[in-house]
Structure formats: structure tokens, C-alpha cells
Amino acid sequence: MLLFRSEEHLDRWSAERGIARGATMTVEQQWQLAQRWYSNRLDPEWARRTPEQAQEVFDSCGLTEPFWKLS
């Protein structure tokens, strides 16, 4: 994961290296995802999410780009 100051910074970084720009998320989305993804990880009843449940988490964080689509 790489952090960038702005969309312009990301575009410049990608162009300088000849790398296609990939999926992005804001710091707020990263925090939301971490909170939702790991909130119950230490519960004794924890179970791995189904693809449908994982998709709900991504969608709830506003991660709707094709990269985040599991189906």
C-alpha cells in the first residue's frame, strides 16, 4: 500500500514510473475498512466471511470500483 498526498501526486508518481494507476481509497475508507474487517477478529465465535459478507463490508466503506467486486 502506498500513500499519496493527492490525486495529482498519484498521477505524477504513476506517470514517472510508467505504471498504470490502480485502485485507490481514502484514509477514511482505510480506517472504516480496518474497523469493520477486524472488529470481531478476537471473538471466540469468529468465522471467516463469505464472499457476500466481504462484499457488504467493501460496499459499506464506499469501495465500489471494479477492483473491489468479488463476483
MMTF fields as JSON, N, C-alpha, C and O atoms, coordinates in Angstrom:
{
  "mmtfVersion": "1.0.0",
  "mmtfProducer": "UNKNOWN",
  "numBonds": 283,
  "numAtoms": 284,
  "numGroups": 71,
  "numChains": 1,
  "numModels": 1,
  "chainsPerModel": [1],
  "groupsPerChain": [71],
  "chainIdList": ["A"],
  "bondAtomList": [4, 2, 8, 6, 12, 10, 16, 14, 20, 18, 24, 22, 28, 26, 32, 30, 36, 34, 40, 38, 44, 42, 48, 46, 52, 50, 56, 54, 60, 58, 64, 62, 68, 66, 72, 70, 76, 74, 80, 78, 84, 82, 88, 86, 92, 90, 96, 94, 100, 98, 104, 102, 108, 106, 112, 110, 116, 114, 120, 118, 124, 122, 128, 126, 132, 130, 136, 134, 140, 138, 144, 142, 148, 146, 152, 150, 156, 154, 160, 158, 164, 162, 168, 166, 172, 170, 176, 174, 180, 178, 184, 182, 188, 186, 192, 190, 196, 194, 200, 198, 204, 202, 208, 206, 212, 210, 216, 214, 220, 218, 224, 222, 228, 226, 232, 230, 236, 234, 240, 238, 244, 242, 248, 246, 252, 250, 256, 254, 260, 258, 264, 262, 268, 266, 272, 270, 276, 274, 280, 278],
  "bondOrderList": [1, 1, 1, 1, 1, 1, 1, 1, 1, 1, 1, 1, 1, 1, 1, 1, 1, 1, 1, 1, 1, 1, 1, 1, 1, 1, 1, 1, 1, 1, 1, 1, 1, 1, 1, 1, 1, 1, 1, 1, 1, 1, 1, 1, 1, 1, 1, 1, 1, 1, 1, 1, 1, 1, 1, 1, 1, 1, 1, 1, 1, 1, 1, 1, 1, 1, 1, 1, 1, 1],
  "groupList": [{"groupName": "MET", "atomNameList": ["N", "CA", "C", "O"], "elementList": ["N", "C", "C", "O"], "formalChargeList": [0, 0, 0, 0], "bondAtomList": [1, 0, 2, 1, 3, 2], "bondOrderList": [1, 1, 2], "singleLetterCode": "M", "chemCompType": "L-PEPTIDE LINKING"}, {"groupName": "LEU", "atomNameList": ["N", "CA", "C", "O"], "elementList": ["N", "C", "C", "O"], "formalChargeList": [0, 0, 0, 0], "bondAtomList": [1, 0, 2, 1, 3, 2], "bondOrderList": [1, 1, 2], "singleLetterCode": "L", "chemCompType": "L-PEPTIDE LINKING"}, {"groupName": "PHE", "atomNameList": ["N", "CA", "C", "O"], "elementList": ["N", "C", "C", "O"], "formalChargeList": [0, 0, 0, 0], "bondAtomList": [1, 0, 2, 1, 3, 2], "bondOrderList": [1, 1, 2], "singleLetterCode": "F", "chemCompType": "L-PEPTIDE LINKING"}, {"groupName": "ARG", "atomNameList": ["N", "CA", "C", "O"], "elementList": ["N", "C", "C", "O"], "formalChargeList": [0, 0, 0, 0], "bondAtomList": [1, 0, 2, 1, 3, 2], "bondOrderList": [1, 1, 2], "singleLetterCode": "R", "chemCompType": "L-PEPTIDE LINKING"}, {"groupName": "SER", "atomNameList": ["N", "CA", "C", "O"], "elementList": ["N", "C", "C", "O"], "formalChargeList": [0, 0, 0, 0], "bondAtomList": [1, 0, 2, 1, 3, 2], "bondOrderList": [1, 1, 2], "singleLetterCode": "S", "chemCompType": "L-PEPTIDE LINKING"}, {"groupName": "GLU", "atomNameList": ["N", "CA", "C", "O"], "elementList": ["N", "C", "C", "O"], "formalChargeList": [0, 0, 0, 0], "bondAtomList": [1, 0, 2, 1, 3, 2], "bondOrderList": [1, 1, 2], "singleLetterCode": "E", "chemCompType": "L-PEPTIDE LINKING"}, {"groupName": "HIS", "atomNameList": ["N", "CA", "C", "O"], "elementList": ["N", "C", "C", "O"], "formalChargeList": [0, 0, 0, 0], "bondAtomList": [1, 0, 2, 1, 3, 2], "bondOrderList": [1, 1, 2], "singleLetterCode": "H", "chemCompType": "L-PEPTIDE LINKING"}, {"groupName": "ASP", "atomNameList": ["N", "CA", "C", "O"], "elementList": ["N", "C", "C", "O"], "formalChargeList": [0, 0, 0, 0], "bondAtomList": [1, 0, 2, 1, 3, 2], "bondOrderList": [1, 1, 2], "singleLetterCode": "D", "chemCompType": "L-PEPTIDE LINKING"}, {"groupName": "TRP", "atomNameList": ["N", "CA", "C", "O"], "elementList": ["N", "C", "C", "O"], "formalChargeList": [0, 0, 0, 0], "bondAtomList": [1, 0, 2, 1, 3, 2], "bondOrderList": [1, 1, 2], "singleLetterCode": "W", "chemCompType": "L-PEPTIDE LINKING"}, {"groupName": "ALA", "atomNameList": ["N", "CA", "C", "O"], "elementList": ["N", "C", "C", "O"], "formalChargeList": [0, 0, 0, 0], "bondAtomList": [1, 0, 2, 1, 3, 2], "bondOrderList": [1, 1, 2], "singleLetterCode": "A", "chemCompType": "L-PEPTIDE LINKING"}, {"groupName": "GLY", "atomNameList": ["N", "CA", "C", "O"], "elementList": ["N", "C", "C", "O"], "formalChargeList": [0, 0, 0, 0], "bondAtomList": [1, 0, 2, 1, 3, 2], "bondOrderList": [1, 1, 2], "singleLetterCode": "G", "chemCompType": "PEPTIDE LINKING"}, {"groupName": "ILE", "atomNameList": ["N", "CA", "C", "O"], "elementList": ["N", "C", "C", "O"], "formalChargeList": [0, 0, 0, 0], "bondAtomList": [1, 0, 2, 1, 3, 2], "bondOrderList": [1, 1, 2], "singleLetterCode": "I", "chemCompType": "L-PEPTIDE LINKING"}, {"groupName": "THR", "atomNameList": ["N", "CA", "C", "O"], "elementList": ["N", "C", "C", "O"], "formalChargeList": [0, 0, 0, 0], "bondAtomList": [1, 0, 2, 1, 3, 2], "bondOrderList": [1, 1, 2], "singleLetterCode": "T", "chemCompType": "L-PEPTIDE LINKING"}, {"groupName": "VAL", "atomNameList": ["N", "CA", "C", "O"], "elementList": ["N", "C", "C", "O"], "formalChargeList": [0, 0, 0, 0], "bondAtomList": [1, 0, 2, 1, 3, 2], "bondOrderList": [1, 1, 2], "singleLetterCode": "V", "chemCompType": "L-PEPTIDE LINKING"}, {"groupName": "GLN", "atomNameList": ["N", "CA", "C", "O"], "elementList": ["N", "C", "C", "O"], "formalChargeList": [0, 0, 0, 0], "bondAtomList": [1, 0, 2, 1, 3, 2], "bondOrderList": [1, 1, 2], "singleLetterCode": "Q", "chemCompType": "L-PEPTIDE LINKING"}, {"groupName": "TYR", "atomNameList": ["N", "CA", "C", "O"], "elementList": ["N", "C", "C", "O"], "formalChargeList": [0, 0, 0, 0], "bondAtomList": [1, 0, 2, 1, 3, 2], "bondOrderList": [1, 1, 2], "singleLetterCode": "Y", "chemCompType": "L-PEPTIDE LINKING"}, {"groupName": "ASN", "atomNameList": ["N", "CA", "C", "O"], "elementList": ["N", "C", "C", "O"], "formalChargeList": [0, 0, 0, 0], "bondAtomList": [1, 0, 2, 1, 3, 2], "bondOrderList": [1, 1, 2], "singleLetterCode": "N", "chemCompType": "L-PEPTIDE LINKING"}, {"groupName": "PRO", "atomNameList": ["N", "CA", "C", "O"], "elementList": ["N", "C", "C", "O"], "formalChargeList": [0, 0, 0, 0], "bondAtomList": [1, 0, 2, 1, 3, 2], "bondOrderList": [1, 1, 2], "singleLetterCode": "P", "chemCompType": "L-PEPTIDE LINKING"}, {"groupName": "CYS", "atomNameList": ["N", "CA", "C", "O"], "elementList": ["N", "C", "C", "O"], "formalChargeList": [0, 0, 0, 0], "bondAtomList": [1, 0, 2, 1, 3, 2], "bondOrderList": [1, 1, 2], "singleLetterCode": "C", "chemCompType": "L-PEPTIDE LINKING"}, {"groupName": "LYS", "atomNameList": ["N", "CA", "C", "O"], "elementList": ["N", "C", "C", "O"], "formalChargeList": [0, 0, 0, 0], "bondAtomList": [1, 0, 2, 1, 3, 2], "bondOrderList": [1, 1, 2], "singleLetterCode": "K", "chemCompType": "L-PEPTIDE LINKING"}],
  "groupTypeList": [0, 1, 1, 2, 3, 4, 5, 5, 6, 1, 7, 3, 8, 4, 9, 5, 3, 10, 11, 9, 3, 10, 9, 12, 0, 12, 13, 5, 14, 14, 8, 14, 1, 9, 14, 3, 8, 15, 4, 16, 3, 1, 7, 17, 5, 8, 9, 3, 3, 12, 17, 5, 14, 9, 14, 5, 13, 2, 7, 4, 18, 10, 1, 12, 5, 17, 2, 8, 19, 1, 4],
  "groupIdList": [1, 2, 3, 4, 5, 6, 7, 8, 9, 10, 11, 12, 13, 14, 15, 16, 17, 18, 19, 20, 21, 22, 23, 24, 25, 26, 27, 28, 29, 30, 31, 32, 33, 34, 35, 36, 37, 38, 39, 40, 41, 42, 43, 44, 45, 46, 47, 48, 49, 50, 51, 52, 53, 54, 55, 56, 57, 58, 59, 60, 61, 62, 63, 64, 65, 66, 67, 68, 69, 70, 71],
  "secStructList": [7, 7, 7, 7, 1, 1, 2, 2, 2, 2, 2, 2, 2, 2, 2, 2, 2, 6, 7, 7, 7, 7, 7, 7, 7, 7, 2, 2, 2, 2, 2, 2, 2, 2, 2, 2, 2, 2, 6, 6, 6, 6, 1, 6, 6, 7, 7, 7, 7, 7, 2, 2, 2, 2, 2, 2, 2, 2, 2, 2, 6, 6, 7, 7, 1, 4, 4, 4, 7, 7, 7],
  "xCoordList": [0.841, 0.0, 0.892, 1.871, 0.545, 1.266, 0.312, -0.861, 0.801, 0.006, 0.455, 1.65, -0.529, -0.254, -0.971, -2.032, -0.401, -0.974, -2.237, -3.125, -2.319, -3.437, -3.546, -2.67, -4.629, -4.813, -3.695, -3.194, -3.316, -2.261, -0.927, -0.171, -0.658, 0.578, 0.58, 1.593, -0.53, -0.647, -0.456, 0.269, -1.094, -0.954, 0.493, 1.001, 1.151, 2.547, 3.446, 4.305, 3.256, 4.049, 3.889, 4.873, 2.66, 2.39, 3.027, 3.644, 2.878, 3.432, 4.954, 5.538, 5.6, 7.056, 7.601, 8.724, 6.824, 7.276, 6.672, 7.003, 5.802, 5.164, 4.263, 4.124, 3.653, 2.787, 1.346, 1.035, 0.476, -0.944, -1.48, -1.126, -2.319, -2.93, -3.894, -4.711, -3.807, -4.662, -5.806, -6.155, -6.379, -7.487, -6.985, -5.844, -7.841, -7.479, -8.565, -9.706, -8.168, -9.12, -8.573, -7.369, -9.476, -9.056, -8.591, -8.829, -7.931, -7.51, -8.745, -8.733, -9.809, -11.042, -11.604, -12.071, -11.557, -12.034, -11.145, -11.644, -9.845, -8.935, -9.29, -9.328, -9.551, -9.892, -11.23, -11.353, -12.224, -13.525, -13.362, -13.928, -12.604, -12.393, -11.71, -12.133, -10.668, -9.964, -10.891, -10.898, -11.672, -12.599, -13.626, -13.883, -14.208, -15.252, -14.673, -15.284, -13.509, -12.925, -12.416, -12.578, -11.808, -11.152, -11.908, -11.416, -13.069, -13.769, -14.084, -14.087, -14.344, -14.733, -13.683, -13.97, -12.512, -11.482, -11.087, -10.705, -11.171, -10.763, -11.923, -11.718, -13.131, -14.279, -14.109, -13.69, -14.425, -14.317, -15.186, -14.859, -16.283, -17.184, -16.826, -17.579, -15.672, -15.295, -15.297, -14.848, -15.805, -15.775, -15.396, -15.72, -14.718, -14.331, -15.578, -16.596, -15.49, -16.62, -16.828, -15.883, -18.079, -18.387, -18.057, -17.933, -17.914, -17.704, -18.813, -18.541, -20.038, -21.153, -20.993, -21.247, -20.576, -20.361, -19.187, -19.246, -18.134, -16.982, -17.393, -16.974, -18.21, -18.682, -19.491, -19.384, -20.297, -21.075, -20.151, -20.431, -19.06, -18.104, -17.479, -17.42, -17.014, -16.418, -17.413, -17.075, -18.632, -19.66, -19.958, -20.144, -20.003, -20.326, -19.24, -19.495, -18.038, -16.924, -16.818, -15.906, -17.739, -17.697, -16.685, -16.317, -16.226, -15.247, -16.025, -16.322, -16.349, -17.241, -16.585, -17.245, -15.29, -14.587, -14.555, -14.685, -14.386, -14.339, -13.342, -13.581, -12.231, -11.225, -11.835, -11.412, -12.822, -13.419, -14.595, -15.182, -14.951, -16.071, -15.603, -14.663, -16.254, -15.849, -16.58, -16.172, -17.644, -18.375, -18.24, -18.787],
  "yCoordList": [-1.157, 0.0, 1.228, 1.306, 2.165, 3.426, 4.555, 4.514, 5.549, 6.721, 7.9, 8.123, 8.658, 9.826, 11.032, 10.899, 12.201, 13.447, 13.856, 14.486, 13.5, 13.959, 13.082, 12.266, 13.269, 12.577, 12.969, 12.132, 14.236, 14.721, 14.043, 13.67, 13.894, 13.214, 11.776, 11.295, 11.105, 9.724, 9.662, 8.801, 10.563, 10.582, 10.817, 10.153, 11.756, 12.061, 10.867, 10.508, 10.255, 9.094, 7.958, 7.336, 7.693, 6.618, 6.916, 6.04, 8.15, 8.53, 8.445, 7.977, 8.886, 8.853, 7.429, 7.212, 6.474, 5.081, 4.218, 3.038, 4.791, 4.035, 2.927, 1.871, 3.19, 2.204, 2.668, 3.822, 1.777, 2.118, 2.372, 1.68, 3.35, 3.679, 2.575, 2.139, 2.124, 1.05, 1.567, 2.746, 0.669, 1.021, 1.94, 1.827, 2.837, 3.771, 3.798, 3.397, 4.286, 4.546, 5.684, 5.937, 6.358, 7.449, 6.877, 5.708, 7.71, 7.292, 6.956, 6.008, 7.738, 7.464, 6.092, 5.354, 5.753, 4.436, 3.329, 2.273, 3.56, 2.567, 2.317, 1.173, 3.4, 3.265, 2.529, 1.645, 2.898, 2.212, 0.725, -0.12, 0.411, -0.979, -1.748, -2.852, -1.178, -1.854, -2.094, -3.182, -1.083, -1.235, -2.327, -3.168, -2.313, -3.291, -4.691, -5.687, -4.759, -6.063, -6.79, -8.004, -6.052, -6.681, -6.536, -7.003, -5.916, -5.613, -6.849, -6.775, -7.967, -9.178, -10.286, -11.44, -9.956, -10.963, -11.781, -12.943, -11.202, -11.908, -12.623, -13.284, -12.494, -13.192, -14.699, -15.172, -15.459, -16.921, -17.508, -18.556, -16.838, -17.34, -16.817, -17.014, -16.148, -15.573, -16.642, -17.768, -16.272, -17.146, -16.298, -15.114, -16.926, -16.236, -15.749, -16.439, -14.563, -14.005, -14.761, -15.235, -14.85, -15.368, -14.272, -13.11, -14.601, -13.547, -12.491, -11.308, -12.896, -11.951, -11.003, -9.805, -11.524, -10.683, -9.733, -8.568, -10.224, -9.37, -8.247, -7.102, -8.574, -7.553, -6.493, -5.31, -6.897, -5.933, -4.979, -3.784, -5.501, -4.647, -3.653, -2.459, -4.124, -3.226, -2.149, -0.966, -2.558, -1.608, -0.578, 0.603, -1.027, -0.112, 0.939, 1.988, 0.658, 1.608, 2.478, 3.298, 2.305, 3.083, 2.57, 3.285, 1.336, 0.737, 0.025, -1.166, 0.774, 0.265, 0.144, -0.221, 0.446, 0.302, -1.176, -2.038, -1.481, -2.88, -3.741, -4.934, -3.161, -3.891, -4.566, -5.656, -3.921, -4.408, -5.353, -5.819, -5.646, -6.536, -7.987, -8.371, -8.78, -10.165, -11.127, -12.281, -10.679, -11.601, -11.185, -11.841],
  "zCoordList": [0.0, 0.0, 0.0, 0.742, -0.828, -0.9, -0.556, -0.926, 0.142, 0.492, -0.353, -0.55, -0.854, -1.683, -1.113, -0.502, -1.309, -0.796, -1.542, -0.967, -2.824, -3.644, -4.889, -5.175, -5.61, -6.886, -7.857, -8.608, -7.835, -8.717, -8.392, -9.289, -7.114, -6.699, -7.205, -7.713, -7.068, -7.554, -9.063, -9.561, -9.789, -11.25, -11.666, -12.57, -11.007, -11.324, -11.01, -11.816, -9.854, -9.451, -10.458, -10.859, -10.863, -11.822, -13.174, -13.781, -13.643, -14.949, -14.955, -15.932, -13.89, -13.811, -13.87, -14.326, -13.418, -13.37, -14.47, -14.585, -15.269, -16.34, -15.813, -16.43, -14.655, -14.023, -14.127, -13.832, -14.543, -14.627, -13.227, -12.273, -13.127, -11.845, -11.444, -12.255, -10.217, -9.72, -8.875, -8.923, -8.106, -7.22, -6.112, -5.664, -5.683, -4.619, -3.555, -3.783, -2.387, -1.31, -0.473, -0.444, 0.2, 1.069, 2.402, 2.708, 3.184, 4.522, 5.355, 6.14, 5.178, 5.912, 5.546, 6.414, 4.253, 3.824, 4.388, 4.777, 4.433, 5.017, 6.477, 6.929, 7.211, 8.622, 8.79, 9.638, 7.979, 8.035, 7.727, 8.42, 6.707, 6.326, 7.455, 7.797, 8.029, 9.122, 10.305, 10.881, 10.668, 11.792, 11.525, 12.386, 10.341, 10.028, 9.817, 10.204, 9.209, 8.876, 10.119, 10.243, 11.028, 12.178, 13.498, 14.525, 13.509, 14.759, 15.591, 16.82, 14.959, 15.702, 15.6, 15.918, 15.175, 14.903, 16.139, 16.005, 17.32, 18.529, 19.227, 20.245, 18.688, 19.275, 19.133, 18.077, 20.174, 20.083, 18.966, 18.408, 18.646, 17.596, 16.203, 15.249, 16.09, 14.802, 13.716, 13.93, 12.557, 11.386, 10.176, 10.094, 9.264, 8.032, 7.308, 7.274, 6.734, 5.997, 4.68, 4.051, 4.3, 2.975, 1.964, 2.351, 0.698, -0.301, -0.269, -0.476, -0.017, 0.037, 1.223, 1.094, 2.375, 3.548, 3.331, 3.724, 2.713, 2.412, 1.47, 1.64, 0.481, -0.452, 0.268, -0.054, 1.236, 2.024, 2.779, 2.868, 3.318, 4.029, 3.053, 3.346, 1.906, 0.921, 0.5, 0.461, 0.189, -0.247, 0.835, 0.54, 2.094, 3.194, 3.406, 3.996, 2.927, 3.026, 1.772, 1.661, 0.838, -0.401, -1.401, -2.333, -1.223, -2.142, -3.241, -3.142, -4.285, -5.326, -6.696, -7.669, -6.778, -8.059, -8.445, -7.576, -9.722, -10.151, -9.374, -9.185, -8.921, -8.158, -6.932, -6.545, -6.327, -5.076, -5.286, -4.309, -6.521, -6.794, -6.733, -7.429, -5.909, -5.715, -6.633, -6.764, -7.266, -8.156, -9.594, -10.48]
}
